Each structure stands twice: as structure tokens, then as C-alpha cells.
Amino acid sequence: MRKFAFCCLALAFCAGLAWTAGDEPAEEYKLAPDFTLTDVEGDEITLSELLEYGPVYMESWDLPCVNCIAELDALMPVYDTLKERGLQIIALSVDKPSDEARVKAFVKSKKWPYYVLLDQQNKVKKDYGIIIKPTAYLVNAKGEIVYTHIGYKKGDEKKIKDQFLKWLPEEKPAKDEAKEEKPPKGKDE
């Protein structure tokens, strides 16, 4: 019996060494629910189509949320420096349908270069389990949620940028002749 126990212990030890000496198991990420919503200009935008061009950072916001607006404003210079490497940002408005005109006027005054989508029925908000605003998700090109950011305080944009850099190529992706250079509705045209 001792010999059997010793063999089991030795086998477990060797298996442990093999696991630690080899590749660590890849981190598993939750798949982001796909969706199609209308933006403030009336165009339909689908998450999976945007992901063909690179990662997407999606932040939920509404008009009364001062911190949401502060984060989206603070991310503008970060977006400007990383958009050429494939970064895309969605500002997901979870305002009520009755606020649509106010949302459109507000977004126009802000001149955000992002996709501003209207989730008036709160479908995406529910699918992603958003309770607190701002809540943001970084979705990699495989459609996996690789980072979640809840709340905002001045300086968070540096942490968020570090996450972007983990998932973006080192330089601008090579032009693929089969694809358009920009997503279907490029925000910097």
C-alpha cells in the first residue's frame, strides 16, 4: 500500500512539474454577446462587423452620468493616437427613447469621434449585465471580453490605454486588399 501511495505522489509531483514547466493554460474569456443597434445618425452598426477591423471598447453612458461623459471625453486623445492601430470605441447610450433628440444634440456638440449607439430598449445593457454607469468592456477581435472597467475617476484613461495596448498590434495593420481599410462607417472620414 505504501508503494502505491508513493507512486501516486510521485506521479502527481511529476505532473505538477510538467504543468508549471510547460505553457500555462490560456486564460478563458467570456464571449461578448453580438448586437446590432442604430447610431445617432440612423445607421445600423453590428458589433461582430466592427470586430473584423480590431478590438472594440464599449462604454455605457447616459445624459445624467457626469462620470460617463468625463471618461468618454478623456479617452478622445487616447483614441486619436490608437485608431490607426485598429482601436474602435462605442459610446452606448442607455437613455430613454424620449431623450433621443437631446442625446443627438449633445453628441453633436461633443464631436465625439466614436460610434454612438442608441440602446433605448436596454437590450445590450441587459445582455451585458450593466448595472452601474459607466461600465465599459474591451472586446478583442475574437469577440471575447478581455477587460471590464466600472466607474471612472480622473486618470483611469491611463489604465484603460494600457489595456488597449495589450490587444492592439504594434503598428498599423497592413492594408488587406480584400477588405475596406476602415470599418463600414469610419468615424474619421
N, C-alpha and C positions, 0 to 999 in steps of 0.2 A: 504494500500500500504506500509506503514511504517513497519507493522508487517511482510509482505512478504520479504521486503528488509532485515530486522533484521534476519529473519530465514535463508535467503541465506548467509548473512555474517557469522552467527554462524556456519552454515554447512561448509562453506569454511574454517573457522578458525579450526574447529574440524578435517576436512580432512587434513589440513596442519599439525596439531599436530600429527595425526596418521602417516603421511608420515615421519616426522622428528623423531618420537619416534621409528618407526619400522626400518626395514632394508632399507638401501638406495638402489636405483636401481643399479643393476650390471652395470659396465662400459661395453659399447659395443665396440668391436674391429672389425676392417675390416679383412676379411678372406684373407690370403695370397694366391695369385694365385699359383697353383701347376705347376710343370715343371719337365722335365727330360732332363738332359744335360750330355755330355761326360766330364769326368775329364781328367787331363793331362796324365793319364796312360791308357786312352782308355776305361774305364769302364763307363757304364751309371749309373747315380745317379738320383733318384727321391725324391723330397722334402717330399712328403707325406710318403714315406717309412722311411726316416730318422726320421720324427716326431714320429714314433712309439717308438722310443728309448729316446725321450726327446726333449727339445727345441733346436732350430737351430738359430744361429746368422749368418746372411748372409751379407757380405760386398762386395760391388762392387769396383773393382780396375782395373788399367791398368799399363803398364810399366812406362809411363812418370809421374805417380802420386806418388810423393815422400811422401805425407801425408798418402796415402792409405797404402803404404808399411810400413811406420813407425807405423801405427796403428796395422797392422797385426803382425809386429814384437813385439810390446808392449803387445799384447794380448797373446803371447805364454806362459808366466808364469801363467797368469790367467787361460788359457785353461788347462795347466798341473795340476793345483790344483782343477779344477772343472769337468774335463772329467769323473771322476769316478761317479759323481752325475748325469751324463747324458748330459752334455753340448756338443754340436757339433757346429763346425764353418765351414762355406762355404766361401771360397775366390772366388768370382765370377769375373773371368777375362772378361773384355769387350773389350779386344784387338781385332784388325782386324785378319781375317784368315791368312793373310800374315805374321803375327807376331807369329804364333803358335810355331814354333821351338824356338824362343827367349824366349817366355813365359815358355815353358817346361824347358829349360836350366836354366832360372832364378829361377823358383820354386825349381828345384833340388838343386841349390846352396844355397837357403834359408833354405831348410829342414823344411818347414812348416808342422806341423802335421795335417793340415786341409784338407778338401775336396777342391781341386782347380778345379773349373768347368769352361769350356770354353763356353762363351755366344757370340760366334763370329758373330751371326746374330742379336745380340742385342734384341732377343725376350724377355728374362726375364727383361732386362733393360727397355724395353718399357712397359711390363706388370706391372712393379712396379713403373713406372714413375720416374726412376732415371735420374736426370739431372746433379747433382753435384757429383763428386767423391772426397773422399769416402762418400758413403751413405750406411748405414747398417740398417738392420731390425732384430729385435728379434722376432721369431715366436714361440709361445708356442706350447705345444703338441697337442692342439686342432686345430692348423693351423691358429691361429689368430695373426696378427701383434700387439704386445703389447708394442713395443718400437722402435723408429726410431732415429738414430744418424747420423747427417750430419756434414761432416768436421772432422778434427782431430787436436788436439794440445796436446802436452805432458801433461800427467796427466789425459786425458779423460778416460784412461783404468780403473781408479778407479770408475768413474761414471758408466761405462759400466758394470763393475763387480757387482756393487750394483744392477743393473737391472737383471743380471743373477741370483743373489741370490734370488730375488723375485720369480723367476719362476722355480727354481730347488728344488728338495726335500732336506730336511735337511741332509740326508745321502745317501749313495749309494743305489739305488733301489734294492729291494730283487730280487734274480735271479728267473726268471719265466721259468720253465722247457719247456713250450710250445714255447718260443722264444729263439733265439740265445742271448747270453749275450751281444754281440756287434752288431752294425748295420752291414748290409751285407758286407761292405767293411771297417772294422775298421781301423782307421788311426794310431793306436798304436800297430799294430801287429809286 
